[in-house]
Amino acid sequence: MSTPLVTLTTDFGARDPYVAALKGVLHRHCPGVRIEDLGHEIAPQAITEAALFLEAALPEFPPGTVHLAVVDPGVGTARRPVAARAGGHLLVFPDNGIMTLLLRRLPLEEARLIERCPFFPPVRSATFHGRDVFAPAAAWLAAGNALDTLGPPAPDLVELRMPEAAPESGGAMLGEVIHVDRFGNCVTNLIPGVDAVGMVSYPLSGSERVLPLSRAYGDAEPGALLALTGSMGRIEIALNGGDAARTLGIVAGLPVRWTPEG
């Protein structure tokens, strides 16, 4: 039997004991488990940021991996804890929309409420379900136990409300910036296709800035602005060697239009 693999994605950061506690639970209940830290620097309670992160990272892992994701501003409320299977991957998460984008890429096969697990502690904290609910469930699945042993079906998973690009005449699309990554690249909800060409426009300081859609960051001179299709297929506004968001003052919500050539 291969070594079970569990990934961790949280907004816990590195300075507090929360991530270590999750790992302790996993190791205690599933000795020999391999744990991969995907990221713990998601902005606090930033579900949309987490959803984009998971969409980009999780499909690259082998089927059978258990993915534990905890960005959970509703901890202790009526929001549901869920375990699911999608595209052969096992997912453990709060039902707050965090898996919305991933589940558009991987087909959902089964979803269960996490209501019972032999690894639950005798007393569960109302403020740390990551340790007392989600990590035990992830360990249970990593140990080879069936998804349906955790609880009844979980219908109607919460969908994250995200702005969608609107089609315009001539094949153009109007969208907006939805995320700024650590490099200052301004990621939009425009997904025209990896081979798309054309022009990208956005308002800046009372006028409209227009950029050709480039193939790579190096297509622009150092310090120059460019637009390109990023690795997830989304159009980005970037600054070669710099921080576009900080330089231009761009924040989420800035309208961006893509117009195809011809």
Steps between C-alpha positions, in 0.01 A plus 500: 500500500637843407569762764190720547542863399318793663536862387431799725373841393401754766502866599674414829844645420823365649542680833217331693460134601194432283670329205714292735184384678348381172815304423503346845145372456585355159813324624330368813211341316677403176861406584730527201282751317683737267395862546556771241456866595346669199464841661411658833526865397153536350374836627288450814144392414564559126285227348533628142879504524493146639270384221737635234796338677334160520383513139860555389678252728285197577455351151878459474503235775439131435149360541448355845660798673308635799478880489421678828407867454407723792410863437200511724355834613175319588660258745260405779190610307250299297738477201550134413823300516531294182713224352478432128653313210565682174707377209640227722616749764367505857408843636436605860373854548243740647198542272550871435581501129872434539490214247279678244766556235666162546168323455458675165818324387463163673170308482333461839441130564375495859459742791431409862433695816763440766280393790677199646862393513674262742789747511292789638623615844260455795443878511512715187588868509250740344788716374746243360319255275820470299652298782191333644284427193683539170840352591344188660285449189802544272698249706208256484491520121879485469491179704293346222150527641197557279359847445144393583601398853527868594134588457202540270509660154571873487270650236519849354854601589541874550608683183738791538356811339763625260458753221486343155625655181225629271508439124483804274455557128774381269613230740632744760467429873464742792632379834689631800800445722415233758836439668847653539777245551820551702685628192241772449351334193134597464303185421164539327197281439559518124572151363516529120717192440875438526563585134293818504632818341360850493497812714439557870369833626427648842438847647794677663511856638200613301609350169503159338819296485527246216753216488552221249457152643853363535618139525753533786626757752826534308313624192502843665806709583610498867276737693235505228135411541348209316193280487526125458316176558630345823554136585136452604369644174397834651606832351739691728633855503866490600817706521811324373731481801269708718172525689219613270238527773712723723637709214158567347289486815292213359267313735240229455197625310683702233312442169708338225395432140648250255441559130607229254702586192306555183 
